[in-house]
Amino acid sequence: MHRLILVVLVLLTACSSKKERTQAVVDEPSYTLFFIDKSLSNNSLLEAKATYERVIREAIAENVHQKGDKVVVYYVHDNTAKARALSLTARTQLPDSEEALKGASPTDREAAQSDYELQLTREQATMQRQVLTKLDQSNNNLSNQHTDLWGSLDVLARAEESGRQVRAYYLSDMVESMNAPGRRDFHKKPPASNEQADEWAKADAKKLSAQYVIGSPTIRLVLPFAATASAKENNPTVTRYWHTLFDTMGAAEVVE
């Protein structure tokens, strides 16, 4: 008897959570950005590719739930701000609201929910395939010689103007490498310590914030390094720089 009660409580909790999640989705349309590094410095280990694929699939499944949700892909190379590779907009309609379905039978309600879930699963799968195709596309032209990650700030600022909830995924080693005046080249000169990383990031954020208002995106850094990579390969001060830069510019969250 106790076990039966427990099962019922679990089911009720799950249904309640699903309803709350659906309501949250309605209130907060999403804008999912993938920045895929196509510069020579980005490590293309098989382990990294598998990680990138998993993150892409999971991000689309988690973020795309209703008509109007966007998925946009930019390539990271020497002109990232102009390197849009793909833009998709979801078309799956959420089931009618509780008010609209007030006179519907339980069977009709269940049918509407099942139809929505089936259509959504198909659309998510289509989006995943299209983004994965862009992941596999090679970049053999001269744009692969430099890594303009600052250019992604322009993209974030434009996404913020949409009024949507922005989630950005950086599939990159995060090694900024630009040789123009006033730019950073972490291949030649990475931060020497966490303290210097913070100092550089805060100084850069002050300058860049005057150009780009990125709002409060959620940012995930998906690094391509194996767990056994050395500090020389996966320089923690470079990652620290980006955490501090995004935090200072207003990001709601920066995770790896």
C-alpha positions as CSV (number, residue, x, y, z in Angstrom):
1,M,0.0,0.0,0.0
2,H,2.8,2.4,0.9
3,R,4.5,1.6,-2.3
4,L,1.4,2.4,-4.3
5,I,1.0,5.7,-2.6
6,L,4.7,6.5,-3.4
7,V,4.2,5.7,-7.0
8,V,1.1,7.9,-7.2
9,L,3.0,10.8,-5.6
10,V,6.0,10.4,-8.0
11,L,3.6,10.5,-11.0
12,L,1.8,13.5,-9.6
13,T,5.1,15.3,-9.1
14,A,6.3,14.4,-12.6
15,C,3.0,15.7,-14.1
16,S,3.2,18.9,-12.1
17,S,6.9,19.5,-13.1
18,K,6.0,18.9,-16.7
19,K,3.2,21.4,-16.6
20,E,5.4,24.0,-14.9
21,R,8.2,23.4,-17.4
22,T,5.7,23.8,-20.3
23,Q,4.4,27.1,-18.8
24,A,8.0,28.3,-18.4
25,V,8.7,27.5,-22.0
26,V,5.7,29.5,-23.1
27,D,6.8,32.5,-21.1
28,E,10.5,32.3,-22.2
29,P,11.1,31.7,-25.9
30,S,14.7,30.5,-26.4
31,Y,17.6,31.5,-28.7
32,T,20.3,28.9,-28.8
33,L,23.6,29.9,-30.3
34,F,26.4,27.4,-31.2
35,F,29.9,28.9,-31.9
36,I,31.8,26.1,-33.7
37,D,35.5,26.8,-33.9
38,K,36.8,26.3,-37.4
39,S,40.3,27.7,-36.9
40,L,43.4,25.5,-37.0
41,S,44.1,25.8,-33.3
42,N,41.0,24.0,-32.3
43,N,41.8,20.4,-31.4
44,S,39.9,17.9,-33.5
45,L,40.4,14.8,-31.4
46,L,37.8,12.1,-31.8
47,E,37.0,12.6,-28.1
48,A,36.2,16.3,-28.7
49,K,34.0,15.5,-31.7
50,A,32.0,13.0,-29.6
51,T,31.6,15.6,-26.9
52,Y,30.6,18.3,-29.3
53,E,28.0,16.0,-30.9
54,R,26.6,15.1,-27.5
55,V,26.3,18.7,-26.4
56,I,24.6,19.7,-29.6
57,R,22.0,17.0,-29.3
58,E,21.4,17.7,-25.6
59,A,21.2,21.5,-26.1
60,I,18.5,21.3,-28.8
61,A,16.5,18.7,-26.9
62,E,16.6,20.9,-23.8
63,N,16.0,24.3,-25.4
64,V,13.7,23.8,-28.3
65,H,10.1,23.3,-27.2
66,Q,7.8,25.6,-29.2
67,K,7.1,27.6,-32.3
68,G,9.6,30.4,-32.6
69,D,12.5,28.9,-30.6
70,K,15.6,29.6,-32.6
71,V,18.8,27.6,-33.2
72,V,21.7,29.6,-34.9
73,V,25.2,28.4,-35.8
74,Y,28.2,30.7,-36.2
75,Y,31.7,29.5,-37.2
76,V,34.6,30.8,-35.2
77,H,37.5,32.0,-37.4
78,D,39.1,35.3,-38.3
79,N,35.7,37.0,-38.9
80,T,33.3,35.3,-36.5
81,A,30.7,38.1,-36.4
82,K,29.9,37.5,-40.1
83,A,30.2,33.8,-40.1
84,R,26.6,32.7,-39.7
85,A,26.4,29.1,-41.0
86,L,22.8,28.2,-40.1
87,S,19.6,29.7,-38.7
88,L,16.6,27.5,-37.8
89,T,13.3,28.4,-36.2
90,A,11.0,25.8,-34.6
91,R,7.5,25.4,-36.0
92,T,6.0,23.0,-33.6
93,Q,3.0,24.5,-31.8
94,L,2.4,23.9,-28.1
95,P,-0.9,22.2,-27.3
96,D,-3.8,24.7,-26.6
97,S,-3.9,26.2,-23.2
98,E,-5.9,24.8,-20.3
99,E,-8.5,27.5,-20.9
100,A,-8.9,26.6,-24.6
101,L,-9.2,22.9,-23.8
102,K,-11.7,23.4,-21.0
103,G,-14.5,21.6,-22.8
104,A,-12.3,18.9,-24.3
105,S,-12.4,15.3,-23.1
106,P,-9.4,13.7,-21.4
107,T,-8.9,11.6,-24.5
108,D,-8.7,14.7,-26.7
109,R,-6.3,16.4,-24.3
110,E,-4.0,13.4,-24.3
111,A,-4.2,13.1,-28.1
112,A,-3.2,16.8,-28.4
113,Q,-0.2,16.3,-26.0
114,S,0.9,13.2,-27.8
115,D,0.7,14.9,-31.2
116,Y,2.8,17.8,-29.9
117,E,5.5,15.5,-28.4
118,L,5.7,13.5,-31.7
119,Q,6.1,16.6,-33.8
120,L,8.5,18.2,-31.5
121,T,10.7,15.0,-31.3
122,R,10.9,14.9,-35.1
123,E,11.7,18.6,-35.4
124,Q,14.4,18.4,-32.8
125,A,16.0,15.5,-34.6
126,T,15.9,17.4,-37.9
127,M,17.6,20.4,-36.2
128,Q,20.2,18.2,-34.6
129,R,21.1,16.6,-38.0
130,Q,21.5,20.0,-39.6
131,V,23.7,21.4,-36.9
132,L,25.8,18.2,-36.8
133,T,26.4,18.7,-40.6
134,K,27.8,22.1,-39.9
135,L,30.0,20.6,-37.2
136,D,31.5,18.2,-39.7
137,Q,32.1,20.8,-42.4
138,S,35.8,21.6,-42.9
139,N,37.3,25.1,-43.3
140,N,40.3,25.0,-45.6
141,N,40.5,28.7,-46.5
142,L,42.7,31.3,-45.0
143,S,40.1,32.3,-42.4
144,N,41.3,29.4,-40.3
145,Q,44.6,31.1,-39.5
146,H,43.1,33.3,-36.7
147,T,40.5,32.9,-33.9
148,D,38.3,35.9,-33.4
149,L,36.3,35.0,-30.3
150,W,35.6,38.6,-29.5
151,G,33.6,38.6,-32.6
152,S,31.0,36.4,-30.9
153,L,30.2,39.3,-28.6
154,D,28.6,41.1,-31.5
155,V,26.5,38.0,-32.2
156,L,25.4,37.8,-28.5
157,A,24.5,41.5,-28.5
158,R,22.3,41.0,-31.6
159,A,20.7,37.9,-30.0
160,E,19.9,39.9,-26.9
161,E,18.0,42.4,-29.0
162,S,15.5,39.6,-29.9
163,G,14.2,39.7,-26.3
164,R,14.6,35.9,-26.1
165,Q,16.4,33.8,-23.5
166,V,19.9,33.4,-25.0
167,R,21.9,30.2,-24.4
168,A,25.4,30.1,-26.1
169,Y,27.6,27.1,-26.5
170,Y,31.2,27.6,-27.4
171,L,32.7,24.5,-29.1
172,S,36.2,25.8,-29.0
173,D,39.6,25.7,-27.3
174,M,38.9,29.4,-26.5
175,V,42.4,30.5,-27.6
176,E,41.8,34.0,-29.0
177,S,44.4,34.6,-31.7
178,M,44.3,37.9,-33.5
179,N,47.3,40.0,-34.4
180,A,45.6,43.4,-35.0
181,P,46.4,46.3,-32.6
182,G,44.6,46.1,-29.3
183,R,43.7,42.5,-29.7
184,R,44.8,39.4,-27.8
185,D,46.8,36.5,-29.1
186,F,46.9,33.7,-26.5
187,H,49.1,31.6,-28.7
188,K,51.9,34.1,-28.4
189,K,51.0,35.5,-24.9
190,P,48.5,33.8,-22.7
191,P,47.8,35.2,-19.2
192,A,50.7,34.3,-16.9
193,S,48.4,33.7,-13.9
194,N,44.8,33.8,-12.8
195,E,45.4,37.3,-11.4
196,Q,46.6,38.5,-14.8
197,A,43.8,36.7,-16.5
198,D,41.3,38.6,-14.3
199,E,43.1,41.9,-14.9
200,W,43.1,41.5,-18.6
201,A,39.5,40.3,-18.8
202,K,38.2,43.2,-16.7
203,A,40.1,45.7,-18.7
204,D,38.8,44.2,-22.0
205,A,35.3,43.9,-20.7
206,K,35.2,47.6,-19.8
207,K,36.2,48.4,-23.4
208,L,34.0,45.8,-25.1
209,S,30.9,46.6,-23.0
210,A,30.9,50.0,-24.6
211,Q,30.5,48.3,-28.0
212,Y,28.4,45.2,-27.2
213,V,25.5,44.9,-24.7
214,I,25.2,41.1,-24.4
215,G,22.5,41.1,-21.8
216,S,22.4,38.0,-19.5
217,P,23.0,35.0,-21.6
218,T,23.8,31.6,-20.2
219,I,27.2,30.5,-21.6
220,R,28.8,27.1,-21.7
221,L,32.4,26.5,-22.7
222,V,32.8,23.1,-24.3
223,L,36.6,22.6,-24.4
224,P,38.0,20.0,-26.8
225,F,40.7,18.6,-24.4
226,A,40.9,15.2,-23.0
227,A,40.7,14.8,-19.2
228,T,44.4,13.9,-19.2
229,A,45.5,17.0,-21.1
230,S,48.4,19.0,-19.7
231,A,48.2,22.5,-18.5
232,K,50.4,23.5,-21.4
233,E,47.7,22.2,-23.8
234,N,44.6,23.2,-21.8
235,N,45.8,26.4,-20.2
236,P,43.6,27.1,-17.2
237,T,44.4,30.8,-17.2
238,V,42.9,31.2,-20.7
239,T,39.7,29.6,-19.5
240,R,39.8,31.9,-16.4
241,Y,40.0,34.9,-18.7
242,W,36.8,34.0,-20.5
243,H,34.9,33.3,-17.3
244,T,35.9,36.7,-15.9
245,L,35.2,38.5,-19.2
246,F,31.7,37.0,-19.6
247,D,30.9,37.5,-15.9
248,T,32.0,41.1,-16.0
249,M,29.9,41.8,-19.2
250,G,26.8,40.5,-17.5
251,A,26.4,36.8,-18.3
252,A,23.9,35.1,-16.0
253,E,26.1,32.0,-15.9
254,V,29.3,30.7,-17.3
255,V,30.0,26.9,-17.0
256,E,32.2,24.3,-18.6
